[in-house]
Amino acid sequence: MTWQPNPQLPPGTSLDDRRRTALTSNFKIHYSESSGFDCGVHLEPNPHVDGHLHYQERAAPSDEYDYDDVSLAATAPVGVLWEALERIADRL
């Protein structure tokens, strides 16, 4: 897990671009297996998603990620962690 409470956003990106959450922090909550499968919930600028908040998954390191929109109700790190872990557990 990576949490950035005061993120430096890339040029041309702002908190106004955020969707599906009121959080202003950036974070990555990521899971991986020795088989190469990996997935995670991220809130950060990403050219592949609209609104910064997303779930990403791939079966192997050589595969492209699939991206899905997610929403979070939590507004504090512990709640975000629980919601993200629930989302990841649903995919395992």
N, C-alpha and C positions, 0 to 999 in steps of 0.2 A: 504494500500500500504506500502510495505517495500522496501527501497532502500539501498544497501550497496555499496558505491563507491569504496571501497578497500577491497574486500572480502577475507576472509581466506578460501582457498579451502582445502578440505579434502586431506589427503595423497593419492598419486596416481592419482590425478586429477590436470589438469592445464588448463590455458586459451587456449592452443592448442586444447583442446577437444571441444571448442565452434564451433557451426555450425549455419548458417543462420543469423548471426549478427556479427558486429564488436565491440559490447559493451564489456567492461571489468568488469562492475558492475554486481552484483547480484541484482535481485529484485523479488518481488511477488506482483501482482495486482490481488486481489481475491475478489469474490462476493459470498454472501450466502443469502438464503431466509429462512424464518421460517419453510417452508415445509421440509427443509433438503437439498434441492438442493444447490450445490455450484460448482463454476467454477473459473478458473483464468488463467492468463498468467504468467509464471514463467521463470526466467533465473537464474538457479542454478544447481549444480550437483544433479542428480537424477538417481538412478540405473535403473529406468523404461524407460528412454528416452536416445536417442543418441544426443549429442551435447548441452545439458543443456537447450536450449530454447524450451519451449513447452506450450501447452494449456492442462489443465486438467479439467475433469468434472465428477460429480457423481450425481445421483438422490436423494440419501439418505445417511446419515452417515454410515449406515451398508453396503453400496455398495462399490465395488472397483472403483478407479478412472479409467476413460478412458483417454489415453494420445494421443495427436496429435502434430506433428511437426508444428511449425509456423515460419514465417520469419518476421523480422522487418527492415524497411528502416531507421527508426529514429536513431539518435546517441546522443540524449540529453533526459533527463528525461521527459520534457513536451511532446515531440513528441512520446516517448514510451508510455506514459499514454494515449494519444489520440488513438494510434493504438491499444493498449490493450483494451481500453473501446469499440472501434468499434468492435473488435473481440467478446467480451463478449456480447455486445448488439445484435449481429447477432444470438446468441444462446438463447436469452430470448424470 
